[in-house]
Amino acid sequence: MLANVQECTKGRETDWLSRGGLRPTRQRLALAALLVGDGQNRHVTAESLYAACVGTGDRVSLATVYNTLRAFCEAGLMQEVVVDGSRSYFDTRMDDHPHFYWEDSAELTDAPADELQITGLPAAPEGTEIARVDVVIRLKRT
């Protein structure tokens, strides 16, 4: 049964890599399967993706996971969400949307975009343009 599920999802990760113009190497396919194999969006850290990969029995180094996540971002397949200077999450959902950061569990989840209102931004300095605005709402359970 597991082999059938893996075969069904193989096309999804290959198509995903192809959309980014990336060659489907063994490591990229293994990581892409974890990220988009079931069609759901993910928020991962390099460490959590590495642990998931080890759990499947695939042999990929943590350095390879970092490098591959960067390549996925550069190819426009994922976006990096920096929560603070020391923690980055990688999001497979590419539209503009806000996030909740759960401080007690260090989890990043999507926040409802239709409830967010940004009424104005400062002008970008001369010779620049705003590339994007990241909204991370930190939550603490009471």
Backbone as numpy.savetxt, mean C-alpha at the origin, in Angstrom:
# Nx Ny Nz CAx CAy CAz Cx Cy Cz
-7.32 -27.69 -3.37 -8.15 -26.50 -3.37 -7.28 -25.24 -3.37
-6.23 -25.19 -2.52 -5.36 -24.03 -2.44 -4.70 -23.76 -3.79
-4.30 -24.81 -4.49 -3.67 -24.63 -5.80 -4.64 -23.95 -6.76
-5.94 -24.32 -6.71 -6.93 -23.70 -7.58 -7.09 -22.22 -7.27
-7.11 -21.86 -5.99 -7.22 -20.46 -5.59 -6.00 -19.69 -6.08
-4.82 -20.28 -5.92 -3.60 -19.62 -6.37 -3.61 -19.42 -7.88
-4.10 -20.40 -8.63 -4.16 -20.27 -10.08 -5.14 -19.17 -10.49
-6.28 -19.07 -9.79 -7.29 -18.06 -10.12 -6.76 -16.65 -9.89
-5.94 -16.48 -8.85 -5.46 -15.14 -8.54 -4.20 -14.78 -9.31
-3.53 -15.76 -9.91 -2.27 -15.48 -10.59 -2.42 -14.42 -11.67
-3.53 -14.44 -12.40 -3.77 -13.45 -13.42 -3.91 -12.05 -12.84
-4.52 -11.94 -11.66 -4.73 -10.62 -11.05 -3.40 -9.95 -10.75
-2.46 -10.66 -10.11 -1.20 -10.01 -9.78 -0.34 -9.76 -11.01
-0.41 -10.64 -12.01 0.32 -10.41 -13.25 -0.21 -9.18 -13.98
-1.53 -9.05 -14.03 -2.15 -7.87 -14.66 -1.77 -6.60 -13.90
-1.76 -6.67 -12.57 -1.42 -5.52 -11.73 0.01 -5.06 -12.02
0.94 -6.00 -12.06 2.33 -5.67 -12.36 2.46 -5.11 -13.78
1.72 -5.68 -14.70 1.75 -5.21 -16.09 1.26 -3.76 -16.19
0.21 -3.41 -15.43 -0.30 -2.02 -15.43 0.78 -1.04 -15.01
1.68 -1.49 -14.14 2.77 -0.62 -13.70 4.01 -0.73 -14.56
3.96 -1.57 -15.59 5.11 -1.74 -16.46 6.24 -2.52 -15.81
5.90 -3.36 -14.83 6.91 -4.12 -14.10 6.96 -5.57 -14.57
8.17 -6.08 -14.67 8.38 -7.48 -15.05 7.92 -8.38 -13.90
7.21 -9.46 -14.18 6.70 -10.33 -13.11 7.75 -11.32 -12.60
8.69 -10.83 -11.78 9.68 -11.72 -11.19 9.03 -12.57 -10.10
9.70 -13.59 -9.66 9.17 -14.47 -8.62 8.83 -13.68 -7.37
9.74 -12.79 -6.92 9.51 -12.01 -5.71 8.34 -11.04 -5.89
8.29 -10.37 -7.01 7.19 -9.42 -7.25 5.85 -10.14 -7.28
5.82 -11.31 -7.93 4.57 -12.07 -7.98 4.13 -12.52 -6.59
5.09 -12.96 -5.78 4.76 -13.42 -4.43 4.19 -12.27 -3.60
4.81 -11.09 -3.68 4.34 -9.94 -2.91 3.03 -9.40 -3.48
2.91 -9.37 -4.80 1.67 -8.90 -5.43 0.50 -9.81 -5.06
0.74 -11.10 -4.95 -0.32 -12.03 -4.56 -0.86 -11.69 -3.18
0.03 -11.33 -2.27 -0.39 -10.95 -0.92 -1.11 -9.60 -0.91
-0.71 -8.72 -1.80 -1.27 -7.36 -1.82 -2.60 -7.27 -2.56
-2.71 -7.91 -3.71 -3.90 -7.74 -4.55 -4.51 -9.05 -5.00
-3.99 -10.16 -4.55 -4.45 -11.47 -5.02 -5.92 -11.74 -4.82
-6.50 -11.19 -3.73 -7.92 -11.43 -3.50 -8.79 -10.24 -3.92
-8.19 -9.22 -4.51 -8.94 -8.08 -4.99 -9.29 -7.05 -3.93
-8.84 -7.25 -2.70 -9.11 -6.31 -1.62 -7.96 -5.31 -1.50
-8.27 -4.10 -1.03 -7.23 -3.12 -0.78 -6.51 -3.43 0.52
-5.24 -3.06 0.59 -4.41 -3.34 1.75 -3.65 -2.10 2.19
-3.40 -2.04 3.50 -2.46 -1.09 4.09 -1.43 -1.96 4.79
-0.20 -1.91 4.33 0.83 -2.77 4.91 2.07 -1.95 5.23
2.84 -2.45 6.17 4.20 -1.96 6.37 5.11 -2.98 5.69
6.33 -2.60 5.45 7.28 -3.56 4.87 7.42 -4.77 5.78
7.44 -4.52 7.09 7.61 -5.60 8.05 6.41 -6.55 8.06
5.18 -5.99 7.98 4.00 -6.86 8.00 3.90 -7.67 6.70
4.29 -7.07 5.57 4.27 -7.80 4.32 5.34 -8.89 4.32
6.50 -8.58 4.87 7.57 -9.58 4.99 7.10 -10.77 5.83
6.46 -10.49 6.97 5.97 -11.56 7.84 4.92 -12.41 7.13
4.03 -11.77 6.38 3.02 -12.52 5.64 3.67 -13.40 4.58
4.70 -12.88 3.95 5.41 -13.63 2.91 6.12 -14.84 3.50
6.77 -14.63 4.63 7.44 -15.75 5.32 6.41 -16.80 5.70
5.22 -16.36 6.12 4.15 -17.28 6.50 3.67 -18.15 5.36
3.85 -17.71 4.11 3.44 -18.52 2.96 4.54 -19.47 2.51
5.73 -19.31 3.09 6.85 -20.16 2.70 7.70 -19.58 1.58
7.30 -18.42 1.05 8.11 -17.78 0.01 9.37 -17.21 0.63
10.47 -17.31 -0.09 11.75 -16.80 0.40 12.02 -15.44 -0.23
11.82 -14.40 0.58 12.07 -13.03 0.16 12.70 -12.32 1.35
13.77 -11.57 1.12 14.41 -10.85 2.21 13.63 -9.57 2.53
13.82 -9.05 3.74 13.18 -7.80 4.13 13.64 -6.66 3.22
14.91 -6.66 2.83 15.43 -5.63 1.92 14.71 -5.70 0.57
14.45 -6.90 0.09 13.72 -7.07 -1.17 12.30 -6.54 -1.04
11.66 -6.78 0.11 10.31 -6.28 0.33 10.32 -4.75 0.27
11.26 -4.11 0.98 11.36 -2.65 0.93 11.55 -2.15 -0.50
12.51 -2.73 -1.20 12.81 -2.31 -2.57 11.62 -2.53 -3.50
10.92 -3.63 -3.32 9.78 -3.94 -4.18 8.62 -3.00 -3.90
8.37 -2.68 -2.63 7.32 -1.72 -2.31 7.63 -0.36 -2.93
8.88 0.05 -2.87 9.27 1.33 -3.50 9.04 1.26 -5.01
9.39 0.14 -5.63 9.17 -0.02 -7.07 7.69 0.03 -7.40
6.85 -0.60 -6.57 5.40 -0.56 -6.78 4.88 0.88 -6.70
5.41 1.65 -5.75 5.00 3.06 -5.62 5.44 3.86 -6.83
6.69 3.69 -7.24 7.22 4.43 -8.40 6.46 4.08 -9.67
5.93 2.85 -9.74 5.18 2.42 -10.92 3.73 2.87 -10.86
3.34 3.53 -9.78 1.97 4.02 -9.65 0.96 2.96 -9.24
1.43 1.87 -8.66 0.55 0.79 -8.24 0.10 0.93 -6.78
0.88 1.64 -6.00 0.61 1.85 -4.58 0.98 3.27 -4.22
0.54 3.68 -3.04 1.00 4.96 -2.53 1.51 4.77 -1.11
2.51 5.55 -0.78 3.08 5.50 0.56 2.37 6.53 1.43
1.99 6.10 2.62 1.36 6.99 3.60 2.30 7.03 4.80
2.88 8.20 5.05 3.81 8.35 6.17 3.01 8.82 7.38
3.03 8.01 8.43 2.26 8.34 9.63 3.08 9.24 10.54
4.33 8.93 10.69 5.26 9.82 11.37 6.61 9.57 10.72
7.62 10.24 11.17 8.92 10.13 10.51 9.51 8.73 10.47
9.01 7.85 11.33 9.62 6.53 11.42 8.71 5.39 10.94
7.48 5.67 10.53 6.56 4.60 10.12 5.86 4.96 8.83
6.06 4.09 7.83 5.38 4.24 6.55 4.47 3.04 6.31
3.33 3.33 5.73 2.40 2.30 5.30 2.29 2.40 3.79
1.97 1.30 3.16 1.82 1.26 1.72 0.39 0.82 1.42
-0.29 1.62 0.60 -1.72 1.48 0.36 -1.95 1.10 -1.09
-2.72 0.03 -1.32 -3.02 -0.39 -2.69 -4.17 0.41 -3.30
-4.88 1.16 -2.49 -5.98 1.99 -2.99 -5.38 3.31 -3.48
-5.56 3.63 -4.74 -4.84 4.75 -5.34 -5.62 6.06 -5.44
-6.92 6.07 -5.14 -7.63 7.34 -5.20 -7.29 8.16 -3.96
-7.56 9.46 -4.02 -7.32 10.33 -2.87 -8.35 10.02 -1.79
-7.88 9.68 -0.61 -8.78 9.39 0.50 -8.03 9.54 1.82
-8.76 9.89 2.89 -8.13 10.05 4.20 -7.97 8.70 4.90
-7.18 8.72 5.97 -6.93 7.51 6.74 -7.13 7.75 8.23
-7.52 6.69 8.91 -7.49 6.65 10.37 -6.22 5.90 10.77
-5.50 6.42 11.73 -4.36 5.70 12.31 -4.74 5.38 13.75
-4.84 4.10 14.05 -5.23 3.62 15.37 -3.97 3.50 16.22
-3.78 4.44 17.14 -2.54 4.51 17.92 -2.30 3.28 18.78
-3.37 2.66 19.30 -3.18 1.51 20.19 -2.73 0.26 19.45
-3.10 0.12 18.18 -2.74 -1.09 17.43 -1.79 -0.81 16.27
-1.45 0.46 16.05 -0.58 0.88 14.94 -1.14 0.40 13.60
-2.47 0.44 13.47 -3.13 0.02 12.24 -3.59 1.25 11.47
-3.51 1.17 10.15 -3.98 2.23 9.27 -5.19 1.69 8.51
-6.29 2.44 8.53 -7.50 2.06 7.81 -8.02 3.25 7.03
-8.85 2.98 6.04 -9.46 4.06 5.28 -10.50 4.78 6.13
-10.56 6.10 5.99 -11.59 6.92 6.62 -12.58 7.32 5.53
-13.81 7.62 5.91 -14.80 7.99 4.89 -14.46 9.33 4.22
-14.16 9.27 2.95 -13.75 10.46 2.20 -14.90 11.45 2.04
-16.13 10.94 1.97 -17.26 11.83 1.75 -17.57 12.71 2.96
-16.96 12.41 4.10 -17.18 13.21 5.30 -16.07 14.24 5.53
-15.04 14.21 4.69 -13.92 15.13 4.84 -14.15 16.37 3.99
-13.93 17.53 4.60 -14.04 18.79 3.87 -12.78 19.60 4.09
-12.06 19.85 3.04 -10.90 20.74 3.10 -11.31 22.00 2.37
-11.38 23.08 3.10 -11.93 24.31 2.51 -10.87 25.20 1.91
-9.62 24.92 2.17 -8.59 25.75 1.57 -7.20 25.25 1.92
-6.26 25.55 1.06 -4.86 25.21 1.27 -4.02 26.45 1.02
-2.87 26.54 1.65 -1.99 27.67 1.34 -1.48 27.54 -0.09
-1.17 28.66 -0.68 -0.62 28.65 -2.04 0.73 27.97 -2.03
0.98 27.20 -3.07 2.28 26.55 -3.21 3.32 27.61 -3.56
4.55 27.45 -3.08 5.61 28.42 -3.43 5.80 28.49 -4.95
6.28 29.60 -5.39 6.49 29.81 -6.82 7.37 28.70 -7.40
6.96 28.22 -8.56 7.72 27.18 -9.24 7.40 25.77 -8.76
6.37 25.64 -7.91 5.97 24.32 -7.42 4.47 24.15 -7.58
4.03 22.92 -7.42 2.60 22.63 -7.39 2.35 21.59 -6.32
1.16 21.60 -5.77 0.80 20.61 -4.74 0.60 19.27 -5.43
1.36 18.27 -5.01 1.27 16.94 -5.60 0.09 16.16 -5.01
-0.09 16.26 -3.72 -1.21 15.62 -3.05 -1.26 16.09 -1.61
-2.37 15.86 -0.97 -2.54 16.19 0.44 -2.88 14.90 1.17
-2.06 14.53 2.13 -2.32 13.33 2.93 -3.03 13.74 4.21
-4.14 13.07 4.50 -4.87 13.32 5.73 -4.85 12.03 6.55
-4.19 12.10 7.71 -4.13 10.98 8.63 -4.74 11.45 9.94
-5.83 10.83 10.33 -6.53 11.18 11.57 -6.14 10.14 12.61
-5.47 10.60 13.65 -5.01 9.70 14.72 -6.14 9.45 15.71
-6.35 8.17 16.02 -7.41 7.79 16.94 -6.83 7.12 18.18
-7.45 7.43 19.31 -7.08 6.81 20.58 -8.39 6.30 21.20
-8.41 5.02 21.56 -9.62 4.46 22.18 -9.77 5.00 23.60
-11.01 5.27 23.99 -11.27 5.79 25.34 -11.84 4.71 26.23
